[in-house]
Amino acid sequence: MPKRIVQRTQTGVRIESSLLKVLKGLAEYTNLSLGDLLEGIVLHSFEGKAPFPAETRDVIDKLKTVYGCTLTADDSHKLKEE
């Protein structure tokens, strides 16, 4: 399938620090840019699809441990900054 041409916009998004470290580690592991990784996660979730196979989720669990990320889906929309 040919690659689709898109227009991207630079954005300043605030995100919890340990979660960002996990995402950066995962982007490195999957050999994607952080932006490409996030686009893929969002596009999969918009269609109700899991973005990662089981083996990648295992890597995510290890990265969460390394970077001290204890957040879960239950924490979504409930985070508050100091």
N, C-alpha and C positions, 0 to 999 in steps of 0.2 A: 504494500500500500504506500503510495507516495506521501511524503511529508506535507502537511498543510502549512500554508503561509499564514502567519498571525502577526498582529501588532501587540507588542508588550509595552507595559507602562512601569516605570520605576516607582516603587512605593516604599514608604517608611512604615513598616508594621511593627508594633510592639508585641513581644511574645515572651512568655516566662523563660528565664535563663536556662534552666536545666533541660527544658523541652527543646529549646533551640540547639543546645549542644548535641542532644540525641539526633535531631533532624540533620544537623551538619555531618555527624558521624555516619548516619544512614545514607546521606547523599554521597559521601566518599565511598562507602561500601558498595553502593549500587552504580558508582561511576556516573552520577548525574549531578547537574548543578542543583543547588538548593531550590531555585525557582522551578526547574523541571520536576523535581521530586514533589514539591507542593502542588503544582498543577495536576500531576498524576493522582495524588491523594484526593484532591478536591473533585476532579472529574469522576473518579471511581465512586466517591461517596454520593455525589449528585445522582448517580444511577443505582444507589443501594448496593454497590459491589464492594467487596473487600479489596483494598489496594495491594495487599501483600500476601504471598503464599506463606504456609506455616514455617518454612525454614527462614524466611526473612523476619517473621515475627519473633523467632528465637533470637536472631541478631538484635532486634529492637529491645527485647528483654535484657540482653546482656549490656547493650549501650545504656539503657535506663539505669542499670545497677552501677555501671562505671561512673555515670554522671550524676548519680543521686536523684534521679527523677522518679518521684513517687506518685505523680499525677495519674489519674485514670479518667475514663470517660465520665464517670460520676462527678468529677470536678469541673466539667465543662460548664461555662457560664457562671461559675461560683467563685472565681478567683478574685482576690482583692489585693491591690498593692499596698505596701506600708506607707 
